[in-house]
Amino acid sequence: MDFILKKMEFRGNISARLGQCTAYANDILKTARTTQAMIDKIIKLKNESLKYGLTVNTNKTKYLKCSRRQDKLRPINIENKDTEQVKSLK
């Protein structure tokens, strides 16, 4: 998995409009500035992983939106599958 993440260049700094990635065992935390950037990165990770015989468990994939506004929880659609939004703790 480390090889795949390095190949995808998930690095950078969220303040510089680049995403960050943290991985431990089989869990991955990916940050992005926009919903579309997140969707693109998840699809890219899924496709790259398939090349090496690995799969992304879309049933366990969730996202957290960090915002000052109290928006209603809404799933996002990634390749015709709804991805659950989780509530942040305050």
C-alpha positions in Angstrom: 0.0 0.0 0.0 2.9 2.4 0.8 4.2 1.9 -2.8 0.8 2.8 -4.2 0.4 5.9 -2.0 3.9 7.1 -2.9 3.2 6.5 -6.6 0.0 8.6 -6.4 1.9 11.5 -4.8 -0.6 12.0 -1.9 1.6 14.6 -0.2 1.6 18.2 0.5 -0.1 20.6 2.7 -3.8 21.4 2.8 -3.2 25.1 3.1 -1.3 25.0 -0.2 -4.3 23.4 -1.9 -2.6 20.1 -2.0 -4.0 17.1 -0.3 -2.5 15.1 2.5 -2.6 11.4 3.2 -2.0 9.4 6.4 -2.0 5.7 6.4 -1.8 3.1 9.1 -2.2 -0.7 8.4 -5.2 -0.8 6.1 -6.7 2.5 7.0 -6.2 5.7 5.0 -7.0 9.3 5.9 -7.1 11.6 2.9 -7.7 15.3 3.1 -8.8 17.6 0.3 -10.1 21.1 0.0 -13.2 20.4 -2.1 -15.7 17.6 -2.4 -14.7 17.0 -6.1 -11.0 16.8 -5.2 -11.9 14.1 -2.6 -14.0 12.1 -5.1 -11.2 12.3 -7.7 -8.6 11.0 -5.2 -10.8 8.2 -4.0 -11.4 7.0 -7.6 -7.7 7.4 -8.3 -6.8 5.3 -5.2 -9.4 2.7 -6.1 -8.1 2.4 -9.7 -4.5 2.3 -8.8 -5.1 -0.3 -6.0 -6.8 -2.6 -8.5 -3.6 -2.7 -10.6 -1.9 -4.5 -7.7 -4.8 -6.8 -6.8 -6.0 -4.6 -3.8 -9.5 -3.3 -3.4 -11.0 -0.3 -1.5 -13.9 -1.4 0.7 -16.5 1.1 -0.4 -18.8 -0.2 2.4 -16.4 1.2 5.0 -15.5 4.3 3.1 -16.8 7.5 4.8 -16.1 11.2 4.7 -16.0 14.1 7.2 -16.7 17.6 6.1 -15.0 20.2 8.2 -16.9 23.5 8.1 -18.0 26.2 10.5 -21.6 25.9 9.2 -23.9 23.3 10.7 -25.0 21.6 7.4 -27.3 18.6 7.2 -25.4 15.3 6.8 -25.4 14.3 3.1 -23.9 11.4 1.3 -21.7 12.0 -1.7 -22.0 9.8 -4.8 -18.8 8.2 -5.9 -19.1 6.0 -9.0 -22.8 5.4 -8.4 -22.4 4.5 -4.8 -23.4 6.8 -1.9 -20.6 7.4 0.6 -21.8 8.2 4.1 -20.9 11.5 5.8 -20.0 11.2 9.4 -20.7 13.9 12.0 -17.8 15.8 13.5 -17.4 16.0 17.3 -17.5 19.4 18.8 
